[in-house]
């Protein structure tokens, strides 16, 4: 996923949100805006932006590892060791899905 597009959408919606506060000194931060989008369904629907985050399973991380590294991983290990290995090699731990104007974009972190 193009992270640039991801942040462009967030900035676009946040800027629309800010127009509501023109002339005010106390403007809500982008962090507060994103918190509300992620945790308040009514607020999210009002601004037409939905952001969902979830942790990736070990199997999902394994599949990403295979696609990025091009091998089937390392010899049999327990789950803790796999997670440590994936953390050290930069395999993402989280999937973020953003939906805006009937467009859904997925990003890994």
C-alpha positions as a printed Julia matrix, in Angstrom:
109×3 Matrix{Float64}:
   0.0     0.0    0.0
   1.16    3.48  -0.75
   1.7     5.13   2.64
   1.69    8.5    0.91
  -1.92    7.93  -0.2
  -2.84    6.72   3.28
  -1.6     9.95   4.9
  -3.03   12.07   2.08
  -6.53   10.76   2.86
  -6.12   11.42   6.59
  -4.86   14.96   5.91
  -7.72   15.63   3.5
 -10.42   14.6    5.97
  -8.69   16.32   8.9
  -8.49   19.57   6.91
 -12.24   19.35   6.19
 -12.76   18.8    9.9
 -10.65   21.89  10.71
 -12.89   24.14   8.61
 -15.42   23.7   11.39
 -12.99   25.5   13.74
 -12.01   28.51  11.61
 -11.62   31.49  13.92
 -11.3    29.43  17.11
  -8.14   29.34  19.23
  -8.67   25.83  20.62
  -8.4    23.55  17.57
  -8.44   19.78  18.22
  -5.19   18.05  17.3
  -4.88   15.51  14.51
  -4.16   12.87  17.19
  -7.48   13.61  18.91
  -9.26   13.56  15.55
  -7.76   10.13  14.72
  -8.61    8.8   18.19
 -12.24    9.78  17.64
 -12.29    8.28  14.13
 -10.96    4.97  15.47
 -13.13    4.81  18.61
 -16.36    6.69  17.93
 -18.52    5.13  15.21
 -20.89    8.1   14.97
 -17.98   10.54  14.58
 -16.34    8.26  12.01
 -19.54    8.03   9.95
 -20.02   11.81  10.1
 -16.63   12.38   8.46
 -16.85    9.39   6.11
 -13.57    7.92   7.3
 -13.1     4.54   8.94
  -9.78    3.32  10.33
  -9.41   -0.16  11.75
  -6.28   -1.61  13.31
  -5.58   -5.2   14.29
  -2.62   -7.34  15.26
  -1.43   -9.82  12.66
  -1.49  -13.49  13.54
   1.68  -15.54  13.49
   0.5   -17.23  10.28
  -0.12  -13.85   8.59
   3.34  -12.66   9.61
   4.78  -15.93   8.28
   3.1   -15.4    4.89
   4.46  -11.84   4.69
   7.91  -13.16   5.56
   7.73  -15.69   2.74
   6.64  -13.04   0.23
   9.31  -10.54   1.31
  12.26  -12.8    1.99
  11.44  -15.49  -0.54
  11.98  -18.45   1.71
   9.88  -20.57   4.0
  11.47  -19.22   7.14
  13.7   -20.9    9.65
  13.6   -24.42  11.1
  10.81  -25.38  13.51
  10.57  -22.9   16.4
   8.03  -22.02  19.05
   5.71  -19.03  18.61
   7.79  -16.69  20.79
  10.91  -17.33  18.74
   9.02  -16.81  15.48
   7.69  -13.45  16.66
  11.18  -12.42  17.82
  12.63  -13.44  14.45
   9.95  -11.54  12.53
  10.44   -8.47  14.74
  14.19   -8.49  14.06
  13.66   -8.79  10.3
  11.07   -5.99  10.13
   8.01   -8.11   9.41
   4.94   -6.0   10.32
   2.88   -6.72  13.43
  -0.26   -4.75  12.58
  -2.71   -4.32   9.71
  -4.34   -0.91   9.32
  -7.37   -0.62   7.03
  -8.68    2.77   5.99
 -11.97    3.27   4.15
 -12.88    6.59   2.56
 -15.19    7.41  -0.39
 -15.8     3.7   -1.05
 -12.03    3.16  -1.35
 -10.34    0.7    1.0
  -6.6     0.78   1.52
  -4.56   -1.61   3.66
  -1.24   -0.8    5.27
   1.12   -2.85   7.39
   3.12   -1.56  10.35
